[in-house]
Amino acid sequence: MPSLSSRLLVALLQVTRRKRVYSSVQQVLAGIRQVRQQGPARPSARMQQRLLVQHQHIAGIEVYQLAPRTTPARSAQVLYLHGGAYIRPITTHHWRFLQALVERTGCSVTVPLYPLAPEASGEQAVNAALAVYQHACAAAKVDAVHVMGDSAGGGLALALSFKLREQHAPLPSSLTLICPWLDVSMQHPDIATTEPRDPMLAAIGLREAGRLYAGELGVQHPLISPLHGELSGLPSLLLFAGTRDIAHHDELLFATKARAAGAKVELVVGDGLVHVWPILPIAEGRQALERIARQLQAAH
């Protein structure tokens, strides 16, 4: 059974009608206008007191670097790609999770504010992630870094891996995919059965977001919907899913396909848990942080 904190969060999401932002095409477009006026969340003053926070521009986009104020000699290097259906910017929930990750593991985290749809296409987002990844590797003087992403960021993490494989470049040291969005067309037949219980996501709005992001590549292209990509040769994967999330059906299918292609996949399924539950302020989120920390330590 989900924890009390998880159940309270679901109740809050329902009362605040969080799902409304994806309830129609009109709501998606209105939401884009609203978040563009607000802009992305930034590292808080408290975070900047506790961590070393640096800011720069790489390939024309803003990039933040988070690190402990006293960095261990052999700390892991992480590239984190945030979620938001490829149309919404990074949030305070992301920054809080990343602060906890740095404090728990001593890792350094690179966080690009990659270009969003509809102003940019999926191909532009993948190329931006590639440029930041290459810069992070060069800065850390390593061939590869760990890549993490939640929701859309998880899909982008896989697209980045496909791009690197295409270029015969070193793949990420590991992939941590937190409830990744793997098929923007949202065609899995079981989505309809889960949607009434999902307090965060609605398929109709996500399909529109996916269409806006896909651009000329189309929604079935592997860089847009990695579920349809070639999954051989991937690095080790830590994959989180929640059964109260309409995206989890594709995540389970992806795990099966990736294992069949020879990938090492650890699948963590949160029974009754919502989308991106590992980064949320609930008991299960804290447990997920510990599991992610072990993944970094094992792969480092």
N, C-alpha and C positions, 0 to 999 in steps of 0.2 A: 504494500500500500504506500502511496506517496506520503511524504512527511507532512506534518502540519504546516510548515512554512510553504511547501509546494501547494497545498490545498488553498491556503490563504491567498497565494499569488494568483491562482486560477480565479478565485472569487473576485479579486481586484481587477483582473483583466476583463472579466465579464461585466462588472459594474461600470467600468470606464469605457466599455465597448471598444476595446483595443482592436478587435477584428474589423471594425468599420473601415479602417484605412485601405483594406483590400476587398471591400464588399461590392465594388462596382468599378467600371472603367472611370467614371466621373470622380469617384472618391480617390482613386489612384492619382489622377491628374491634379486634383485639388491638393492632395498630400504632397506631391512634388513641389507645387508652388509654395506651399507653407514651409517646407523644410529648406527650400532655396533661400527664402527670406531669413530664416533663422540661422542657416549655416551649420557646419559640423560642430559637434562638441569638441572642446579642447582639453588638454591636460589641466586638471584643477591645480589651484595654488597649493593645496595639501600634497598632491602628488609631486609637485615640483620641489617641495620641501624635503620629501622623503626619498625621491629618486633623482638621478641625473637625467634631465630631459633636454635633448638637443633637437633643433629644428633646422631643416634645410630644404632646398628644392632639388629634385632629381628628375630629369626628363620632363621638366615643366610642371611637376606636381609637388605638393607639400608632402614632406616625409618627416616623421618624428622618430627619434631614437630614445628608447628608455633603457636605463641601466642602473644597477646599484651604485650608490655613491662610492663604495669600495668594491670594485669588480674583482671577483676571484680570478686567479691566473688562468683557469681553464673553464670559463663559463660558456654555456651553450649560446649559440647565435640563432635567433628566431626571426622569421618574417611572418607578420600577422596581417591577414586580409580580412577586413571587417565585413559583416553582413548588412543587409538592408535592401534585398531584392534588386540590387544593382541600381536602384533609383534613389535610395535614402542614404544619408551620410552616417558617419560613425557617431555613436551615442555615449552617454556617460556610463552605461552598463559595460560597454567595451573597455573603456579606460579603467574602470574599477577592477574588472577581471584582469587586465594586463598588469596593473599595479600589484595585485595579489600574486600573479605569476612570477613577476620579477622578484618580489620579496620572498616568495617561497623557494625559488630555485637559484637565484643569483644570475639568471640569464640576462642577455641583452636582447631587446625586441625592437625591430624595425617596423614601423607602422605607416604605410603609404595611404594618403587620402586619394585613392585612385579615381580616375574620371568616371562619372556616373551617367547613366541614360536619363533622359533622351538626348542630352547635350553631346554625349559621346557614345560610341558604339562598343560592343563587346570586344571587337578586335583591338580597339584603342586601349581598353582596360587591360587586356592580356599583355599587350606590348609594354604598357606602363609597369605592370607587375614584373615583367621580365627585366626591364631596365633597373628597377629597384633591387631585384634579386641579385643581379650581376654586380651592382654597386655594393650590396651588403657582403657578398662573397669576397670582393676585392678589398673592402675595408677591413674585414676580419682576417684576411690572408688565408682563406680556406677555399676549397673547391666547391663546397656545398653548405647550405644552412638548413635548419629545420623550418618547415613551412606549416603554418596553422591557418585555419579560417573557419568562420561560423557562417552557416546559411549560404548566402550568395558568395561569401568569401571562401567557403569550402569548395564550391564549384570552381571559383577562380583559381584556387590552389591546384586543383587537378588540371585545369586548362594550362596553367603555367608549366606543370610537369610534362604535359603533352608537347608543349612548345619546346621545352628544353630537350626532350627526347628526339624531337624532329631535327634539332640542331646538333645532335650527338654531344650535348653538353652534360656535365654532371647533374644528376637529379638531386632533389632535396635529400638531406640526411634521413628525414622521416616526414611523414604527413600526418597531421592531426586534423581531422575533419569533424567539426561540431555541428551536427544536424545539417549537413550540406544540402544545398539545392542542386539537384543533379539532372533534372529534366524540366526545363522551363515551360514546356508545353503542358505539363501536369495532366498527362493522359492515362496514368495508371488507373485501372478500373476500380480499385479499392479506395481511392481518394474520397469518393462520394459517401462511403460508409463512415469514414473518420471525420469528415468535415463538420458535422453537427457538434462534435465533442471538442474540436480544436478552438480554443478561445483567442487565438492570435491570427490565424491565416485563413484566407478564402481563395479558392482556386481561380475564380473569375478575375480577381485583381492581379494575382500573380501571373496569370497568362498574359495580361496586358503589359505588365512590367517586363516579362520575358520577351515579348514581341518588340518592345521599345529598345531593349538591350541588344537583341540579336542583330538588328540592322540587316545588311546585305547577306550576312552569313546564313541567316535563317535559324529557326528555333531547334532544328535537329542537328546542327553542326556540333561536333564534339567539343569545340572550344566554348560553345554556348551551353550545351547540355552534355556534360562529360559521361553520363550514363551510356551514351551511344558511341563512345570512343573505344579505341583499342587499349585494353587494360593490362597487357603484358609489360613486364619490365618496370613496374612501379616500385618505389621504395616501400618500406614497411608502413602500414596504415593503422592508425588508431581512430576508429569511427564511432561516433556517438549518435544515437537515435532515440526518439521518444515516441511512445505509442499514441499520444494525444496530439500528434503533429501530422498533418496531411502529407508532409514530405517524407515520412519515415518508410512508406511503402517502396519508394524508389531507392532509399538507402539500403534496405534489406536486399533488394534485387541487385544493387551495385555490389554489396559484399559477396553475394553468391557468384556473380560474374567475375569479380576481381580474383577470388580464390581459385575459380576454375582456370583463370589465366595465369596462375602461379604466384599471385601476390600474397604476402603475409598480411592478414587482416585480423585485428582484434576489434570485435564488435561489442559495444556496450549499449544495451537497450534499456532505457529507463521506462519501466512499466507505468503507464498512466501519467508520464511526464510530457511537458509541452516543448514547443520549438525552442532551440538553443538553451535548454535547461542547464548545461554545464557552466554557462557564464552568468546565470541569474543568482540573486542573493537568496538561495534556498539551501537546505541541508544537503541535498543531492549535488548541488553545484560545488559545494566545498569538497565533497568526496571526489567529484570529477577532477577538480584541481589537483588533488593528490595523485590521481591516476596519470594525469598529463605530466606531472612532475617526474614520475617514475619513467614515463616514456622518454622524456628528454635525457634523463640520467642514463638510461639503458642505451640510447642511440648515440650519446655523446662520446 
